[in-house]
């Protein structure tokens, strides 16, 4: 039972990391005024930095969830 829980949590953690990377990419594109040209983030360079930070945290989450020790 514990093994099944670990597999499910690894999948959930990976999906959260992927979602964070996707959201960070959207924020970067909006901040650079490249894509998704609607909203308050458009053309604001602060959102490029926030998006890069979120994408980096998402990448770390993805790596951590797939390289940690299996019990």
LUMVO-876111 format. One record per residue (C-alpha): residue number from 0; x, y, z; residue in three letters. Coordinates in Angstrom, 1 decimal. Example, Ala and Ser with C-alpha at 12.3 -4.5 7.8 and 13.67 -1.06 7.14 Angstrom:
BEGIN
R,nr,X,Y,Z,rest
R,0,12.3,-4.5,7.8,ALA
R,1,13.7,-1.1,7.1,SER
END
This chain:
BEGIN
R,nr,X,Y,Z,rest
R,0,0.0,0.0,0.0,UNK
R,1,2.8,2.4,0.8,UNK
R,2,4.4,1.8,-2.6,UNK
R,3,1.2,2.8,-4.4,UNK
R,4,1.0,5.9,-2.3,UNK
R,5,4.5,6.8,-3.2,UNK
R,6,3.8,6.4,-6.9,UNK
R,7,0.6,8.5,-6.8,UNK
R,8,2.4,11.2,-4.8,UNK
R,9,5.3,11.2,-7.3,UNK
R,10,2.9,11.7,-10.2,UNK
R,11,1.0,14.5,-8.4,UNK
R,12,4.3,16.2,-7.5,UNK
R,13,5.5,16.0,-11.1,UNK
R,14,2.2,17.4,-12.4,UNK
R,15,2.4,20.3,-9.9,UNK
R,16,6.0,21.0,-11.2,UNK
R,17,4.9,20.9,-14.8,UNK
R,18,2.0,23.3,-14.0,UNK
R,19,4.3,25.7,-12.3,UNK
R,20,6.7,25.6,-15.3,UNK
R,21,3.8,26.3,-17.7,UNK
R,22,2.4,29.2,-15.6,UNK
R,23,5.9,30.7,-15.3,UNK
R,24,6.3,30.4,-19.1,UNK
R,25,3.0,32.2,-19.6,UNK
R,26,4.0,35.0,-17.2,UNK
R,27,7.3,35.4,-19.1,UNK
R,28,5.6,35.6,-22.4,UNK
R,29,3.1,38.2,-21.1,UNK
R,30,5.8,40.2,-19.5,UNK
R,31,7.8,40.3,-22.7,UNK
R,32,4.5,41.2,-24.6,UNK
R,33,5.0,38.3,-27.0,UNK
R,34,1.9,36.2,-26.4,UNK
R,35,-1.4,36.3,-24.4,UNK
R,36,-1.7,40.1,-24.9,UNK
R,37,-4.6,40.7,-22.5,UNK
R,38,-4.4,41.6,-18.9,UNK
R,39,-2.4,43.7,-16.5,UNK
R,40,0.8,41.7,-16.9,UNK
R,41,1.4,42.7,-20.5,UNK
R,42,4.7,44.5,-21.1,UNK
R,43,5.6,44.6,-17.4,UNK
R,44,9.1,43.3,-16.9,UNK
R,45,8.5,42.4,-13.3,UNK
R,46,6.4,39.5,-14.5,UNK
R,47,9.3,38.2,-16.6,UNK
R,48,11.3,37.8,-13.4,UNK
R,49,8.4,36.3,-11.4,UNK
R,50,7.7,33.9,-14.3,UNK
R,51,11.4,32.8,-14.5,UNK
R,52,11.4,32.2,-10.7,UNK
R,53,8.2,30.2,-10.8,UNK
R,54,9.5,28.2,-13.8,UNK
R,55,12.7,27.5,-12.0,UNK
R,56,10.9,26.3,-8.8,UNK
R,57,8.7,24.1,-11.0,UNK
R,58,11.7,22.6,-12.6,UNK
R,59,13.3,21.9,-9.2,UNK
R,60,10.0,20.4,-8.0,UNK
R,61,10.0,18.1,-11.1,UNK
R,62,13.6,17.0,-10.6,UNK
R,63,13.2,16.5,-6.9,UNK
R,64,10.0,14.4,-7.2,UNK
R,65,11.7,12.1,-9.8,UNK
R,66,15.1,11.6,-8.2,UNK
R,67,14.4,11.2,-4.5,UNK
R,68,14.9,7.8,-2.8,UNK
R,69,12.3,5.2,-3.2,UNK
R,70,11.1,3.6,0.0,UNK
END
